[in-house]
Each structure stands twice: as C-alpha cells, then as structure tokens.
Amino acid sequence: MMRVLVLNRRPIVEKIASWFAETEIEVFLVTPKALLSALLTTSTNSSYRMQKYFKEIYAVDDYDSPLVDKLILKLVEEKHIDRIVSATEIDVLRAAQVREKIGLVGQNEMSALAYRNKWVMKSLLRKNGIPVAKMLQVTDRQSVEKFANEWGFPIVIKPVDGGGSVGVQIIHDAAQLQNINFASLKQGYIVEEWIEGEFFTIDGLMRNGEMLHCWPSHTTANFSAVSGNSALLSWMLLQDNPLTMQLSALMSKVIMSLPPTPDTTAFHAEAFFCEKTRHLVLCEIACRPGGAGHVPVYEMAFGLNLYKETLLGQAGLRSQETYQSICPQAMAGFAWFPPKAGVFSYAPENCPIHGIIDYQLMARIGQYYQAPHSISDHIAKAFTLLPVDCDPASVITEINTWWKTHALWMEIT
C-alpha cells in the first residue's frame, strides 16, 4: 500500500482526512500543534476522524523550524514514505530537497527553487521572453540607490523567497531609504521597478510544464492590504473580457518556461496590465494554491478545490485528468478585511448587500489588534456568487464601501 506524508499548515486537516479517505493510501501528517489543538477543541468528532483517517499524526510546536526538516527526513526513511505532498509556500522547497535526497517521485529541487526564489524565477522567465519588471539583487544601500538612480522611484524591495507580501516595501523617494534596515538585505532581497497598472491574480492547475486549467481575477494590490490601508478585494473576470484570454495565454508561456512540476499541482500567479505600455507584465508565480479567498472562489465557480487537487495530484492520483472541459458555473469574488493597529469598536454582524452569499465577522468589540503582517490576516470576510454572465465587481466594490462606513476603530497613538 502506498504511503504518503502530508505537510500541512492550513486549517484544512479534517478536509485532508476526508479527501484521502476516498483512496487506498496510508497517510501520515505533519502539522502545527496549535492548529490540531484548536480543531480538537471545537469538534467532538474530530479526534475520532483523525485517528481513523490518518495512520500517524506528528504535531510540532514550531512548524517553520529547521527541526521539522529533520523530522520530515526521518519519517520518510523510517516509515518508508512513497510520496511527500504539500500545499503551502514554506513546504515547497523543504519537500523537494527531501525527495531529491531520498530519490522520491515528485517536484525536484530545481523546479521548487524556480517557483520559490523570485530572482531565479524572473531570470528564467526573462530569458524565455516573458515580460517581468526590471530588477536587481541587493545586499546594501549602495546597490539599492544605484538601481533607483537608474530607473527612478517608486521602487519595490522584497525578499527573494517571500510569500503573502510579507516583508515587501514600497519606496517612494530617496528620503524613505533612510528608514530601511539594510542589514536584513543580506538575507536575500531584490529591488524592482514599480509597475503602474491594473493588478490581476491567476489561479489554476498545471502538470509537467502544461497549464491544465486557470482563471484570472481582478485583485487589489496586496501591498495596500498588508499595510492595513485597504481591504483585499478580488473578483473573477468575465469570460468575454479580452484580458481573460490574454492572461490565460501568458500563464501557459510562464509554466512552459519554468522547470516542470511532474504531478498535477496548483499554482497562484500575479500579473500587471501596465498602463504605460498596455501590455501584461508577470509579477510572480507560486506552485501552491493562493491564500485569502482565492481557493473558495475557485471552488464556488468550478467545483474544484485547489487544495484537494494539488494534494491528491502530488500523490499521483490526478495523472489522467485534463480539466479542460470544466467551465465556470458562476462568477465569484471575495473581500478580505484586514485589522488595523488599534481597538476594534464595532462592525455589523450581518451584511445587507444583495449578492453577498457569505459574510463573517471574526473581530471582537473592545479587543486590541495589531496591523496585518500578511494578506491572510483578516477580521472579516465576504464572498459573492453571481450568474456566469454577471460581473462581480459592483458587489465587491459595494461591500467595501459599506465596510469602510460601518467598521469603527479606536486607534492607539
């Protein structure tokens, strides 16, 4: 019987159990202890399901720790694991390195690095004629200033292996450079030109250098949401929008230009439609499902859960699916409302806006919140689901206005 090791830091443990319960596979799970404890506390049946569907569970205190890398290698060797599967950014490279060391089937280290390291990624894409922003690897103030002098402000500084827009900084002028901690740049950063234009995210599935399925969404810039200055808003593009086909074609070229993932794997990409040139420019691509509300939106529109498809795909259980005939049955979108640095005073518990099918308020009145650290941080969220010929933009825009009007904060100065 095949043995699969699942690496997971998402709150989808029960779903993973149900997905693999349909298969003849022994499943071992590595997951954060806090995530597992929260699940067992809120559900009386969870403990039974965990024991039934997982062969063994390894709950770790610090999921990001190098000790987890050692645990993964130990489990693969001692439990005779056949495949390692994952669905989050941190696990892409660590899983590939173990596969390569042990000789397991799956994405190798070269492919993982191309999807994790933005310098490697964009260098390969540029070599293959894919438009990307001008960029430079930087380690000190002089290299950043040189780039800014050559290409002008604004500029964007980001970690080469970051995710969720964590650590991304937008520098608007030379004076703002004085606030940069240049010692941190030695850990691996790039500086890029600022691309002015519309921002799009593209989610989908790929296998062996071929795009199997995808759909683009118009999305507000991650940087603004991470700063807490605005909500993260996203809605699917209509099928007859010219950019729908153009972005799909771009993704096919991008995926063909990078070292392939041999199994069916989810991807999440970002691109700009540059105002100056009126052409698409790729921002980046990751070989895992998108965060925030991207996975639920995809499932609402297509009936495809990208976590499920990528985990079963990496286990070798999606090798024959083409996905090409799966068309959207609806248009969907989401609004992700980040916290502010301050005390939350009030927001309505129900949303009256027509077209919103799910609205959840998680914030507690009187509780202090910190500013968001990544695009996944939120205190409320909402989803819209409309007929396939209806544009979700107006609904998402309306709930954003409604939220700004009704959500009250007492900011700490």
C-alpha positions in Angstrom: 0.0 0.0 0.0 1.3 3.5 -0.9 2.4 5.7 2.0 2.0 9.5 1.7 3.4 12.1 4.0 1.3 15.3 4.1 2.9 18.5 5.2 0.2 21.0 6.2 0.0 24.3 8.0 -3.5 25.3 6.7 -6.7 24.8 8.8 -7.9 22.0 6.5 -6.9 19.0 8.5 -10.3 17.4 8.5 -10.8 18.0 4.8 -7.4 16.4 4.1 -8.6 13.4 6.1 -11.9 13.1 4.0 -10.1 13.6 0.7 -7.6 10.8 1.4 -10.3 8.6 2.9 -11.6 8.0 -0.6 -8.2 6.4 -1.5 -6.3 3.2 -0.7 -3.4 5.1 0.8 -1.8 5.2 4.3 -1.5 8.9 5.2 1.0 10.4 7.7 0.5 14.1 8.7 2.9 16.7 10.0 1.1 19.8 11.1 1.3 22.6 13.8 0.3 21.6 17.3 -1.8 24.7 17.7 -3.8 24.0 14.6 -4.5 20.5 15.7 -5.4 21.6 19.3 -7.9 24.2 18.0 -9.6 21.6 15.8 -9.9 19.0 18.6 -11.3 21.7 21.0 -14.0 22.8 18.6 -15.2 19.5 17.3 -16.1 16.4 19.4 -15.9 14.1 16.4 -12.5 15.4 15.2 -10.4 13.1 17.4 -12.2 10.0 16.0 -11.9 11.1 12.4 -8.2 12.0 12.9 -7.4 8.5 14.3 -9.5 6.8 11.6 -8.1 8.5 8.5 -4.5 9.2 9.4 -2.0 6.5 10.0 0.0 8.7 12.3 0.0 12.4 13.2 3.0 14.5 14.2 2.1 17.8 15.8 5.0 20.2 16.0 5.4 23.4 18.1 7.2 25.5 15.5 6.3 24.5 12.0 8.9 26.8 10.5 11.8 25.3 12.5 14.7 23.5 10.8 13.9 20.7 13.2 10.8 20.0 11.2 13.0 19.5 8.1 14.9 16.8 10.1 11.6 15.2 11.2 10.4 15.0 7.6 13.6 13.3 6.5 13.4 10.9 9.5 9.8 10.0 8.8 10.4 9.4 5.1 13.2 7.0 5.9 11.7 5.2 8.9 8.1 4.9 7.6 9.1 4.1 4.0 7.2 7.0 2.6 6.5 6.9 -1.2 5.4 10.5 -1.7 5.5 13.9 0.0 2.7 16.3 -0.7 2.1 19.9 0.5 0.0 23.0 -0.3 1.9 25.9 1.3 4.8 28.1 0.4 7.2 27.0 3.2 6.9 23.3 2.3 7.7 23.6 -1.5 11.5 23.7 -1.2 11.8 21.5 2.0 9.7 18.7 0.4 11.7 18.9 -2.9 15.0 18.7 -1.0 13.9 15.5 0.8 12.6 14.0 -2.4 15.9 14.6 -4.1 17.9 13.3 -1.2 15.9 10.0 -0.9 15.0 9.6 -4.6 11.3 10.0 -4.3 8.9 10.8 -7.2 7.7 14.4 -7.4 8.9 18.0 -7.9 12.7 18.3 -7.7 14.8 21.0 -6.1 15.5 22.8 -9.3 11.8 23.2 -10.0 11.0 24.2 -6.4 13.7 26.8 -6.4 12.4 28.3 -9.6 8.9 28.7 -8.1 10.3 29.9 -4.7 13.2 32.2 -5.5 12.0 35.3 -7.3 15.4 36.1 -8.7 15.8 32.6 -10.2 12.2 32.7 -11.4 12.2 36.0 -13.1 15.7 35.4 -14.6 14.4 32.3 -16.3 11.2 34.0 -17.5 13.0 37.0 -18.9 15.4 34.6 -20.7 12.3 33.0 -22.3 10.8 36.3 -23.4 8.2 36.7 -20.6 7.8 40.4 -19.6 8.9 41.0 -16.0 9.8 44.1 -14.1 13.4 45.4 -14.2 15.2 44.0 -11.1 18.5 43.7 -9.2 19.7 41.5 -6.4 20.6 43.8 -3.5 22.6 43.4 -0.3 23.4 47.0 0.7 22.3 50.7 0.5 24.6 51.3 -2.5 23.0 48.7 -4.7 19.5 50.0 -3.9 20.5 53.6 -4.6 22.2 52.6 -7.8 19.0 50.9 -9.0 16.8 53.8 -8.0 19.1 56.3 -9.7 19.0 54.3 -12.9 15.2 53.5 -13.0 13.7 56.1 -10.7 11.2 55.9 -7.9 9.0 54.3 -6.7 10.8 51.0 -6.3 9.8 47.8 -4.6 12.1 45.8 -2.2 11.0 42.2 -1.5 12.6 39.0 -0.1 13.6 36.6 -2.9 11.7 33.8 -1.2 8.8 35.7 0.5 5.1 34.9 0.3 1.9 36.7 1.2 3.6 40.1 0.6 5.4 39.7 3.9 8.5 41.9 4.0 7.6 43.9 0.9 8.4 47.6 1.0 7.5 50.3 -1.5 10.0 53.1 -1.5 8.7 56.4 -3.0 11.7 58.7 -2.6 15.3 58.9 -1.5 14.4 60.1 1.9 12.4 57.0 2.6 15.5 54.9 2.0 16.8 56.2 5.3 14.3 54.0 7.2 15.4 50.7 5.5 17.2 48.1 7.7 19.9 47.3 5.2 21.4 44.6 7.4 18.3 42.5 6.6 19.0 42.7 2.9 21.9 40.3 3.3 19.3 37.6 3.9 18.3 37.8 0.2 16.3 40.6 -1.3 15.6 42.0 -4.8 14.7 45.5 -5.8 12.2 46.0 -8.7 10.8 48.9 -10.7 7.2 49.9 -9.7 4.7 48.8 -12.4 1.7 51.2 -12.6 -1.4 49.5 -13.8 -4.2 47.0 -13.0 -3.3 44.0 -10.8 -4.5 40.5 -11.5 -4.2 37.1 -9.8 -4.5 33.9 -11.8 -5.3 30.6 -10.1 -5.2 27.1 -11.6 -3.6 23.7 -12.1 -0.6 22.6 -14.1 1.3 19.4 -14.8 4.6 18.6 -16.4 5.1 22.1 -17.9 1.5 22.3 -19.2 -1.3 24.6 -17.9 -4.3 22.4 -17.3 -6.9 24.9 -16.0 -6.9 28.5 -14.9 -9.0 31.6 -14.4 -7.9 35.2 -13.7 -9.4 37.7 -11.2 -9.0 41.4 -10.9 -7.5 41.9 -7.4 -6.5 45.0 -5.5 -2.8 45.3 -4.7 -1.5 43.1 -1.9 0.8 45.9 -0.6 -2.1 48.1 0.4 -3.9 45.3 2.2 -0.8 44.3 4.1 -0.3 47.9 5.3 -3.9 47.8 6.6 -4.8 50.8 4.4 -7.4 48.9 2.4 -9.3 45.7 2.1 -8.1 42.9 -0.2 -10.7 42.7 -3.0 -10.9 40.2 -5.8 -13.4 39.1 -8.4 -13.3 36.8 -11.4 -13.1 38.3 -14.9 -15.9 37.6 -17.3 -15.3 35.0 -20.0 -15.7 37.6 -22.8 -13.2 40.0 -21.2 -10.2 40.1 -23.6 -7.8 40.0 -20.6 -9.2 36.6 -19.6 -7.8 35.0 -22.7 -4.6 37.1 -22.6 -3.8 36.2 -19.0 -4.5 32.5 -19.7 -2.1 32.6 -22.7 0.5 34.3 -20.5 0.3 31.6 -17.9 0.8 28.9 -20.5 4.0 30.5 -21.5 5.1 31.1 -18.0 4.6 27.5 -16.9 6.3 26.2 -20.1 9.3 28.5 -19.2 10.0 27.1 -15.7 11.3 23.7 -14.7 8.1 21.5 -14.6 6.2 20.0 -11.7 5.7 16.4 -12.8 2.4 15.9 -11.0 -0.8 17.9 -11.1 -0.1 20.9 -8.9 -2.0 24.1 -8.1 -0.5 27.5 -9.0 -1.2 31.1 -8.0 0.2 33.9 -10.1 0.2 37.7 -10.1 0.4 40.0 -13.2 0.0 43.6 -14.1 -1.6 45.3 -17.1 0.9 48.1 -17.4 -0.7 51.5 -18.0 2.3 52.9 -19.9 2.9 50.0 -22.4 -0.7 48.5 -22.3 1.0 45.1 -22.1 0.9 42.3 -19.4 3.9 42.0 -17.0 4.3 39.0 -14.8 4.8 39.8 -11.1 5.4 36.2 -9.8 4.1 32.7 -9.7 3.9 30.1 -6.9 3.4 26.3 -7.2 0.7 26.1 -4.5 -2.9 27.4 -4.0 -3.4 31.1 -3.4 -4.2 32.4 0.1 -7.1 34.6 1.3 -10.3 33.8 -0.5 -8.8 32.5 -3.8 -9.4 28.8 -3.1 -13.1 29.2 -2.0 -13.8 31.4 -5.1 -12.4 28.8 -7.4 -14.4 26.1 -5.8 -17.6 28.1 -6.0 -17.1 28.8 -9.7 -15.8 25.4 -10.9 -16.4 22.9 -8.2 -12.7 22.3 -7.9 -10.9 22.6 -4.5 -7.4 23.6 -5.4 -6.0 22.2 -2.1 -7.6 18.8 -2.8 -6.4 18.7 -6.4 -2.8 19.7 -5.5 -2.5 17.2 -2.6 -4.1 14.3 -4.5 -2.2 15.4 -7.6 1.2 15.2 -5.9 0.2 11.8 -4.5 -0.1 10.7 -8.2 -3.9 10.4 -8.1 -4.6 13.1 -10.7 -2.3 12.0 -13.5 -5.1 11.5 -16.1 -7.4 14.4 -15.5 -7.4 17.1 -18.2 -9.7 19.6 -16.6 -10.2 21.4 -20.0 -14.0 20.8 -20.1 -14.6 22.4 -16.7 -16.2 25.8 -17.3 -17.4 28.3 -14.7 -20.9 27.8 -13.5 -20.9 31.2 -11.8 -18.9 34.3 -11.2 -17.4 34.7 -7.7 -15.3 37.2 -5.7 -14.3 38.0 -2.2 -13.5 40.8 0.2 -10.9 40.3 2.9 -10.9 43.0 5.6 -7.6 43.3 7.5 -7.2 44.6 11.0 -5.9 48.0 12.0 -3.5 48.8 14.8 -6.0 49.7 17.5 -9.0 48.7 19.4 -12.0 47.3 17.4 -15.1 49.2 18.3 -17.9 48.0 16.0 -19.0 46.4 12.8 -22.3 44.9 11.8 -22.7 41.1 12.3 -24.9 40.8 9.2 -24.4 42.2 5.7 -27.5 43.5 3.8 -25.8 43.8 0.4 -27.6 41.8 -2.4 -25.2 39.3 -4.0 -23.2 38.6 -0.8 -23.8 34.9 0.0 -21.4 34.6 3.0 -20.3 37.3 5.4 -18.3 36.5 8.6 -17.2 38.9 11.3 -14.4 37.4 13.5 -13.3 40.6 15.4 -14.4 41.1 19.0 -15.5 44.5 20.2 -13.0 46.0 22.7 -10.1 43.8 21.5 -6.8 45.3 20.5 -5.4 44.2 17.1 -2.1 44.7 15.5 -1.6 45.8 11.9 -1.6 42.9 9.4 1.6 41.0 8.7 0.4 39.3 5.5 -2.5 39.2 3.1 -4.0 36.3 5.1 -4.6 38.4 8.2 -8.2 39.5 8.4 -11.0 40.2 10.9 -13.9 39.8 8.5 -14.6 38.3 5.1 -17.3 38.2 2.5 -18.0 36.2 -0.7 -20.2 36.9 -3.7 -21.6 34.4 -6.1 -23.5 35.6 -9.2 -24.7 34.1 -12.5 -22.0 33.3 -15.0 -22.8 36.4 -17.2 -22.8 38.9 -14.2 -19.7 40.9 -13.3 -19.0 40.6 -9.5 -17.1 43.9 -9.5 -20.0 46.1 -8.4 -20.9 43.8 -5.5 -17.4 43.6 -4.1 -17.0 47.4 -4.6 -20.3 48.0 -2.7 -19.4 45.8 0.3 -16.0 47.6 0.5 -17.7 50.9 0.7 -20.2 49.5 3.3 -17.4 48.1 5.4 -15.5 51.4 5.4 -18.7 53.2 6.5 -19.7 50.8 9.3 -16.4 49.4 10.8 -15.3 51.6 13.6 -11.8 51.6 15.3 -10.3 53.4 18.2 -6.7 53.8 17.0 -3.8 53.9 19.5 -1.5 56.9 19.1 
